[in-house]
Amino acid sequence: MTVTRALPGMRTAPALRPAIVALMAFFTVVDLFATQAILPMLAAAYGVTPSAMGMAVNACTLGMAAAGLATALFGDRIDRRAGVTASLALLAVPTFLLALAPGLEVFTALRVLQGLCMSTAFALTLAWLGERGSGGTHFAAYVTGNVASNLVGRLAAATVSEGFGLAGNFVLFAALNLAGAALAWTMMRGHPAPASAGPAAPPWRRLGRLCTVPVLSAFGIGFCILFAFIGVFTYVNFVLVAPPLGLGMMSVGLVYLVFLPSIVLTPLAGGFAARRGVRPALWTGLGVAAAGLPLLLGPVLWEVLLGMVLAGAGTFFAQATATGFVSRAARDRAAASGVYLAAYFSGGLAGSAALGPVFDRFGWPAAVAGVGVALALAAILGFNLRTSEKTGRP
């Protein structure tokens, strides 16, 4: 039975706290993947190849990796509430400017800036949860909000872009960024935990505390998970709009209802890991994702959609498991959260960079094979996920 612990810094009914945590995650990363739903429209607008547009859209992962590492090194000096609020308020600036981007270079730079803001808010919120002794339920809720942002963000992007153009889409998302800042300022009240209990440790010492085989393996798993996710959900958009499927942009947006099962299943990851162990939970998620890969190559829509359901549900379940493990296994939670995010989003950038040219040159089956390799590597690293003797089962 999973126990939902109280969050002393959140003034709301205990039963609502997981929902509020999920909503905070939604507003933090809603910009991250929403733009993938309109990739074909963007590629046509800028006159570039799928891999070039995919790299530009996923350039935010570069900013997210850099900010995650910076937060790992210096996050103990940042007030959680102020840091999250400021990051989300600043996020609205590059989001709005995307509506005016004159070329691919400016578009890419603005996506990097978005990533810097999103990752800072993401890492500080994870540290805030960890410092308050949040159980696996709250971390799973945060990942669930991430899942919801994938679904709602993509639906909104496809729908708004179809009706109001690309500029209208980015104006809407800038407004969502400001709503997230207001939510963080309102909900992260109470008795803020100090960023550090004593004098700040030197950055190299903080990183050194993370150099254990289980924690480093979890970072590698995070890298592989987003590598696989980006590989599927970036380039499948071009498959959906091309023959024989030939979907329109509105239909592509509706396709992302495939994330609905993930919203239901991801919150179960914390309880599953507590009952069965971290490794079985991780392998279950990765196995579900791998089962979806052959279906992605099917010639009919229902097969591709089922493959997307399994790939999404499996990778999000695995991510929730790995995120919760890092928060418990690392001695320095703030540093661990930042480095995990740096590894995770570096995997997204690597997935776009490696699989984009593969998709352009060799096609969708080769890109899906690359995703399979990433999932297999994550499963191998999972053998190293064990806790200390004091914390119990692996």
GIVEN-V519149 format. One line per field, one symbol per residue. ss: DSSP state (H for helix, E for strand, C for the rest). phi: phi as a letter, one per 30 degrees, with the letter a starting at -180 (. if undefined). burial: + if it has 9 or more other C-alpha atoms within 8 Angstrom, else -. A space follows every 10 residues. Layout:
# GIVEN-V519149
ss: ???
phi: ???
burial: ???
This chain:
# GIVEN-V519149
ss: CCCCCCCCCC CCCHHHHHHH HHHHHHHHHH HHHHHHHHHH HHHHHHCCCH HHHHHHHCCH HHHHHHHHHH HHHHHHHCCH HHHHHHHHHH HHHHHHHHHH CCCHHHHHHH HHHHHHHHHH HHHHHHHHHH HCCCCHHHHH HHHHHHHHHH HHHHHHHHHH HHHHHHHHHH HHHHHHHHHH HHHHHHHCCC CCCCCCCCCC CCHHHHHHCC CCHHHHHHHH HHHHHHHHHH HHHHHHHHHH HCCCCCCCHH HHHHHHHHHH HHHHHHCHHH HHHHHHCHHH HHHHHHHHHH HHHHHHHCCC HHHHHHHHHH HHHHHHHHHH HHHHHHHHHC CCHHHHHHHH HHHHHHHHHH HHHHHHHHHH HHCHHHHHHH HHHHHHHHHH HHHHCCCCCC CCCC
phi: .dccddcdcb daeedcdedd dddddeddcd ddcedddcee dddddcibde dddddddddd dddddddddd dddbddccdd dddddddddd eddddddedc edadddeddd dddededddd dddddddddd dciddddddd dddddddddd dddddddddd ddcbiddddd deddddeddd dddddddccj cddddbdaed deeddddddd dceddddddd deedddeddd eddddddddd ccdddhdddd ddddedddde dddddedddd dddddcjdde dddddddddd ddddddcddc dddddddded dddddddddd dddddddcdd dcddddddde dddedddddd dddddddddd ccjdeddddd dddddddddd dddddbcddd cjdd
burial: -+-+--+-++ +-----++-- ++++++++++ +-++++++++ -++------+ ++++++++++ ++++++++++ ++++++-+++ ++++++++++ +++++++++- +--+-+++++ ++++++++++ ++++++++++ ++-+++++++ ++++++++++ +-++++++++ ++-+++++++ +-++++++++ +++++-+++- -+--+----- -----++-++ ---+++++++ ++++++++++ ++++++++++ ++--+-+-++ -++--+-+++ +++-++++++ ++++--++++ ++++++++++ +++-++++-- --++++++++ ++++++++++ +++++++-++ -+++++++++ ++++++++++ +++-++++++ -+++-+++-+ ++-++-+++- ++--+++--- ----
